Structure formats: structure tokens, C-alpha cells
Amino acid sequence: MRAGRLLLPCLVLCLSIGGCGPQPPQYRDPLADLSSARGVTVPENVAVQAGPTVALTFGSNVERFLKYQDDGNAYAASLGFGKKLLDQGNPQHLVDGTVEILRRRYPRIKTVDDLASAASQRVATTFVIDIQTKAGMYPGDHTTVDLVVIAFNAEQKPTSRIAARGATQIRPYESPRIREAHDQALTDLSGKADRLLN
């Protein structure tokens, strides 16, 4: 167990140093490649009255981070790191958790490729999911997870940005506690969804 706690910070450090592994994704605005609107300008935590049809899609940051995770896992496996250790930072946990929170509110929600697809299908309300994570490297650093869900109405206008966060601080001789940060963000998002989504 202690060896695992020592190995994961080494892995995070190794993956973060140029030339040692895949480079972390360069995050963009949550709505880049999807809309002319900017996610940061959408009003935060406005109550959403969803229409009769509801869909979700993913921002480009999600795809970038999933690819980074796949590349990082392949690289880490070549160094001898075990699957259990690597799964702590698996972003699929965040993707699945966020989708489940929306599905709990809207059981008939469907997935669409992008906002243009939602518009062509005349979806009344579409949610864009964005995920950005940052793993700390040294004791005292923070591992952070930012989840954002942006609601669009039938006219493809963004109406609300629901932001959730999780963060843990690295302690000496311990792993970055990435999964704990993931779960904090999902709990925060779940509470806001209960308050803000009809």
C-alpha cells in the first residue's frame, strides 16, 4: 500500500514533465467548437425549466482529456503501474457520473453529437457537459476537478451554467487522492442539479 502511495505521485510528476509522457490537454472554453457563445459568459446557477425533449452532448475538453488518459495509461502501464492505481484518475468516472445525474432528472434524455444535431432534431433543451481536471504533483499542491453543465434552450441560446468543483490537497507520502476530488465534484453537481433542474 505504501509503495502504491509513493508510486502515484511519481507517475503524475512523470506524466507532467515534457518528454516523459503525454502532455496534459490544453483546455479551452467549454463551448469552443460547439457554439459562437462563450461558456464563461453564461449566467451561473440559473434555474432550468427543461422542455419536453432533452439531450446532452460533450464539450471538446472531455474528448481531449479522455484521449490524454488513454495515452497516459498506456505509457504508465509500460512503466509497470497497475490498473487499480491508474483507475483512481479515470475521467470516465466523471463522465458516467455526470450523465447519471442528468439522467436522474430526465430519464428520457438522449445523447447527440453536437448542438447542431440537437437543433436539427428540434430538441427543446440541450445540456453541454464540460470537464477539466488538474492533478497536483507535490505535497501541498491541490488536485482539482471542475464540472460544468451548460443548458441551451430550443433556440440554441445558453441559459444557465451550473459549475461544480472538487479539490484535494496532496499530503506527504500519499497519492493525489484524485478519485476523492472526482466524487466531491459529482456530489456538488448533484446537489445543484436537485436545486436548479426541474
N, C-alpha and C positions, 0 to 999 in steps of 0.2 A: 504493500500500500504506500509506504513512504517513498519507494522508488518511483511509483506512478506519480506521486505529488511532485517529485523533482523533475520527472521527465516532461510533463506537460508544459511548464514554463519554458523549458529548453526548446520544446517544439515551437511554441508561439514565437519565441525570440528568433529561432532559426528561420521560420516562415516569413518573418518581418524584415529580415536583413537582405538587402539586394544581392542577387546572385546565389542565394542559398536555397531558395524555393520560389513558388509562385508569389507574385506581388499582390497585396490586398487590392480589392477593386477601388476605383476612383468613383465615389458616389456622386450622383447628380440629383437635380431637383426631382422629387417624386413623380412629377408629370412629364418629364422630358420624354420625347418620342411618342407621347400619347395625346397631348393637348397643347394649345397655344397658351393656356393658363399656366401659372406657376403655383406649385403646391404651397410654397411659403406664404403666399398672399391670400389663401383661402381662410375664411374666418374659422377660428378654432372652437371646437366643442359646442357647435350649434345643434340643437335637436333636429333629427332627421325624421320626416314623415315619408316613409318609402311608399311608392306606388304599388300597383297590383302585380307588376313583374319586376324582379330584382336579379341583378347579375353582378359578378365580380371579375376583375382582371388584375394583373400584376404589373407593377412598375418595373422599369428596366434594372433597377438596383437589385431586385430579387433574383433575376436571371444571372446577373453578374456575380452575386455572392454565392449562389448555388454552384456556378462553374468554379469559382475560387475554392470552394470547399472540396469539390471533386478532385481538382488538381492538387490541393493541399493534402488530401487523404492519400492519394496515390504516392505523393512524394514522401509523406510521413511513413507510410507502410514500407517503403523502400529502406527507411532508416530503422525499422523494427518496432514501430509503435503499434500497440494492439488496438483492435476495433473498439473495445469498451472505452478506452481512453479518448479515442478520436470522436466517438459519438457524443461526448459532452458538448461539443460545439456545433453539432449538426444543425444547420439552419432549416432543414426540413421540419424539425420540431416546431419552429416558429411559424413556418408556412402552414402546416397542418393545424396548429393551434389557433391561428388567426382565422383560417377558413371555418373551423368548427365554431368559433364564437359567432361569426356571421350566420352560419347555418342554423345555430340555435335560435337566433332571432327570426330568420327567414328560411324555413325548411325547404322551400322550393327554389332557393337561389341557384343559379346556374353559372358556369364559367364561360367567359367569352375571351376571344383572342386579344381584343383591344377595345377602346372606346368607339372606334368607327364601326366595329362589328355590333356593339350594343345599339348604336344609333340605327344601323340598317335593320336590326331586329325590333326596333321601337321599344326597347326596354325602358321602363319608367324610371328606375333608379339603378345606378351602377356604382359599385364601390371599387376604388383602386387601392390595392394593398402595396405598401412600401415597407421595406425592412432594411435597416442599417445597423451593423454591429461593429464594435471595435474591441479587440482583445488587448488588455494591458499586458505588459511584458515583465515589469519589475515589481518587487514588493512596494506597496503604496500606490501603484497605478490602479486605475479603475477599468473594469471590463463593462462596456455599456451596450445596451440594446435599445434601439428606437423603432417602434412600430407606428406606422401612420396609416390610417384608413380615410380616404377622401371620397365623399359622396357626390355623385353627379345626378342631376335631375334629367327628365326626358329631353330637355333642350340641350343636353350636354354642357350644362353650366355647373361648375363646382359650388356646392352649397355649404359644406362643412368638412373640417379637417379634425379628425379625432386622433390625438397623439398620445402614445403610452411609452413608458420608459422603465427599464430595469438596469440596475448597476450594482456591481460588487467590487470590493477592493481586495487586491491581492495581498495575502499575508505571507510572511517568510516561510519557505519550505512547503507551500501549498500550491495547488493548481489554481488557475484564474477563476474557478467557480463559474464557468460560462453558462452551464445549464441553470444555475440558480438565477443568473441575470435574465435568461430567457423566460423562466417561469414568473419572475417579478413583472416583466413587461406584459406577459399574457394575462396575469391577474389584474394589472392596471387597466388593460384594454377591456377585459371582461366587465369590470365594474363600470367603466364609462359606457360601454355598449348597453348595459342594463338601464342606465340613466337616460341615454341620448337617442337610442334607436327604438322606433315604435314596434 
